[in-house]
């Protein structure tokens, strides 16, 4: 990647970050090589944004074409599910951004008509995209909560067998009461 291409990409990231920062307090640009270019908080949930930047309409085209793949240096150029949540399609000529939820576009390229791109309001586009990705991201976070709960439950099993309360468990006269009561106690304590 040439220095000029890097500068174009980085300026697109800063423009997208600036737009998102107008609407939320937590926003940061990720280091080069990360799956996402920007990570930000929206309604108490963290989202990953991949920025794609263009400077001009390609020859013999009438629309702005965005390549939605990873850079050419990557072995696997296609993004997969749960890697990013939203694309920020930055147009440096008009200095605006078209936000596109990942779930709505799993293609390798995305084209936007010049009139649509010129009239795009970046903030409205951000709000529209975020309202459309809430469902997809909430299901991802539910899966994480289930995983975390099962991890805590397995820790309770260890805690009862090997942990500091193991001697206390043996003092209870009924096995069922031991497990049920202490599991409830520890589970309540962990939450």
NORPESUL-V740447 format. One record per residue. N is the residue number from 0. PSI is psi as a letter, one per 40 degrees, with the letter a starting at -180 (none if undefined). Layout:
N|PSI / N|PSI
//
This chain:
0|h / 1|i / 2|d / 3|d / 4|d / 5|d / 6|d / 7|d / 8|d / 9|d / 10|d / 11|d / 12|d / 13|d / 14|d / 15|d / 16|d / 17|d / 18|d / 19|d / 20|d / 21|d / 22|e / 23|i / 24|d / 25|h / 26|h / 27|i / 28|h / 29|i / 30|i / 31|h / 32|e / 33|i / 34|d / 35|i / 36|d / 37|i / 38|h / 39|i / 40|h / 41|h / 42|f / 43|f / 44|i / 45|h / 46|i / 47|h / 48|h / 49|h / 50|h / 51|h / 52|h / 53|i / 54|e / 55|i / 56|h / 57|i / 58|i / 59|f / 60|i / 61|e / 62|i / 63|h / 64|h / 65|h / 66|h / 67|e / 68|i / 69|i / 70|i / 71|e / 72|e / 73|i / 74|d / 75|h / 76|e / 77|h / 78|i / 79|i / 80|i / 81|e / 82|d / 83|i / 84|d / 85|i / 86|i / 87|h / 88|h / 89|h / 90|h / 91|d / 92|d / 93|e / 94|f / 95|i / 96|h / 97|h / 98|h / 99|h / 100|h / 101|d / 102|d / 103|e / 104|h / 105|f / 106|i / 107|e / 108|i / 109|h / 110|i / 111|h / 112|i / 113|d / 114|d / 115|d / 116|d / 117|d / 118|e / 119|h / 120|h / 121|d / 122|d / 123|d / 124|d / 125|d / 126|d / 127|d / 128|d / 129|d / 130|d / 131|d / 132|e / 133|d / 134|d / 135|d / 136|d / 137|d / 138|d / 139|d / 140|d / 141|d / 142|d / 143|d / 144|d / 145|d / 146|d / 147|d / 148|d / 149|d / 150|d / 151|d / 152|d / 153|d / 154|d / 155|d / 156|d / 157|d / 158|d / 159|d / 160|d / 161|d / 162|a / 163|d / 164|e / 165|d / 166|d / 167|d / 168|d / 169|d / 170|d / 171|h / 172|d / 173|h / 174|d / 175|d / 176|d / 177|d / 178|d / 179|d / 180|d / 181|d / 182|d / 183|d / 184|d / 185|d / 186|d / 187|d / 188|d / 189|d / 190|none
//
